Amino acid sequence: MEQDNDSAAIKAACEAVVLAFFHALDTRRHEAAAALMAADGVWQRQGKALRGPQAVLQALEARPAGRATCHVITNMRLLEAAADRASVGYFLTAYESVAQDGAPGAPRLVAIRDCRDVLVRTADGWRLADKQSRRHLPPE
């Protein structure tokens, strides 16, 4: 039973990191999103491997100012758990809105992605060590 409680606590902690990451991303708090990466963490994003918080921050800062996003996380599940390393899987539904001529754009569905994140426990709490996804709908 103690192991079940540990797994539940690990899942909750990892879920909190994933949700905080996407909330920071969607509210354009790029430094907060990047700070949730492990020092040597890798995010496979748009065909590139972004290694470490600085590379993530640099990529996020390059996002167009007129583009707003909303990432909806569902079906979160704990895939593996140990005292200092865990992985979670979830679906991510991504929406975007692109302003045109100063007017906000209508939101549109970009894709639904099947995600898998590996997190490690650090002195600063759980951090993203490996972040990757593949398109679920429409299929790749």
C-alpha positions as MATLAB code, in Angstrom:
seq = 'MEQDNDSAAIKAACEAVVLAFFHALDTRRHEAAAALMAADGVWQRQGKALRGPQAVLQALEARPAGRATCHVITNMRLLEAAADRASVGYFLTAYESVAQDGAPGAPRLVAIRDCRDVLVRTADGWRLADKQSRRHLPPE';
ca = [
       0.000    0.000    0.000;
       2.874    2.388    0.738;
       4.135    1.936   -2.822;
       0.694    2.932   -4.131;
       0.838    6.113   -2.056;
       4.334    6.851   -3.354;
       3.152    6.317   -6.940;
       0.174    8.597   -6.397;
       2.417   11.311   -4.946;
       4.907   10.960   -7.799;
       2.098   11.106  -10.394;
       0.650   14.226   -8.745;
       4.059   15.927   -8.645;
       4.823   15.087  -12.276;
       1.363   16.138  -13.406;
       1.825   19.466  -11.625;
       5.081   20.069  -13.542;
       3.490   19.229  -16.906;
       0.501   21.482  -16.222;
       2.729   24.313  -14.978;
       4.913   23.994  -18.084;
       2.006   24.373  -20.506;
       0.339   27.106  -18.469;
       3.594   29.078  -18.549;
       3.907   28.405  -22.290;
       0.349   29.576  -23.003;
       0.688   32.700  -20.866;
       4.010   33.529  -22.535;
       5.993   33.183  -19.323;
       8.830   31.570  -21.219;
      11.383   31.756  -18.407;
       9.013   29.878  -16.093;
       8.459   27.181  -18.728;
      12.186   26.802  -19.406;
      12.935   26.614  -15.671;
      10.910   23.386  -15.502;
      13.472   21.624  -17.695;
      16.272   19.632  -16.070;
      19.733   21.124  -16.592;
      20.431   18.550  -19.315;
      16.784   17.922  -20.226;
      15.854   17.511  -23.883;
      12.622   18.636  -25.534;
      12.015   17.200  -28.985;
      10.160   20.166  -30.496;
       9.315   20.712  -34.150;
      12.039   18.351  -35.361;
      14.765   19.825  -33.148;
      16.274   18.608  -29.884;
      16.329   21.529  -27.458;
      18.816   20.674  -24.693;
      18.594   22.446  -21.364;
      16.616   25.424  -20.089;
      18.570   28.005  -22.100;
      17.869   26.320  -25.455;
      14.190   26.003  -24.542;
      14.026   29.661  -23.524;
      15.698   30.759  -26.751;
      13.204   28.772  -28.865;
      10.205   30.062  -26.932;
      11.388   33.661  -27.125;
      11.433   33.269  -30.935;
       7.680   32.528  -31.010;
       5.749   35.188  -32.950;
       4.285   37.878  -30.691;
       0.880   37.695  -32.407;
       0.495   33.959  -31.857;
      -1.452   32.773  -28.818;
      -1.737   29.121  -27.823;
      -3.797   26.916  -25.553;
      -2.629   23.405  -24.697;
      -5.265   21.164  -23.090;
      -3.866   18.142  -21.243;
      -6.013   15.012  -20.835;
      -5.717   11.305  -20.043;
      -2.682   11.812  -17.778;
      -1.245    8.501  -16.619;
       1.844    7.407  -14.751;
       3.859    5.053  -16.959;
       6.846    4.370  -14.678;
       7.826    5.543  -11.229;
      10.928    5.350   -9.071;
      12.122    7.514   -6.231;
      14.043    9.878   -8.501;
      12.729    9.217  -12.036;
       9.260    8.851  -13.507;
       7.466    9.013  -16.821;
       3.968   10.174  -17.649;
       1.854    9.912  -20.766;
      -1.014   12.144  -21.835;
      -2.875   13.592  -24.777;
      -2.262   17.225  -25.618;
      -4.835   19.128  -27.657;
      -3.184   22.213  -29.120;
      -5.039   25.322  -30.275;
      -3.620   28.518  -31.679;
      -4.824   31.972  -32.583;
      -2.797   34.239  -34.829;
      -3.502   37.959  -34.794;
      -3.816   39.601  -38.187;
      -3.739   43.341  -38.799;
      -3.989   43.947  -35.061;
      -7.183   41.902  -34.674;
      -7.146   38.682  -32.660;
      -7.475   35.574  -34.785;
     -10.063   32.881  -34.274;
      -8.825   29.860  -32.349;
      -8.139   26.794  -34.454;
      -7.251   23.232  -33.596;
      -3.636   22.510  -34.528;
      -3.384   18.839  -33.543;
      -3.900   16.261  -30.852;
      -0.571   14.812  -29.729;
       0.317   11.662  -27.794;
       2.970   12.801  -25.319;
       5.497   11.084  -23.095;
       7.591   12.989  -20.593;
      10.359   11.625  -18.402;
      10.920   13.620  -15.235;
      13.734   13.504  -12.683;
      13.725   14.580   -9.063;
      16.254   17.370   -8.490;
      17.149   19.596   -5.554;
      14.607   22.066   -7.017;
      11.845   19.457   -7.362;
      10.721   17.376  -10.333;
      12.019   18.595  -13.707;
      11.505   17.532  -17.325;
      14.385   15.344  -18.513;
      12.968   14.103  -21.809;
       9.910   15.632  -23.485;
       8.575   14.185  -26.718;
       5.361   13.613  -28.597;
       3.912   12.357  -31.836;
       0.818   13.517  -33.641;
      -2.207   11.385  -32.786;
      -4.870   13.252  -34.792;
      -4.607   13.825  -37.591;
      -2.264   10.834  -37.812;
       1.329   11.378  -38.939;
];
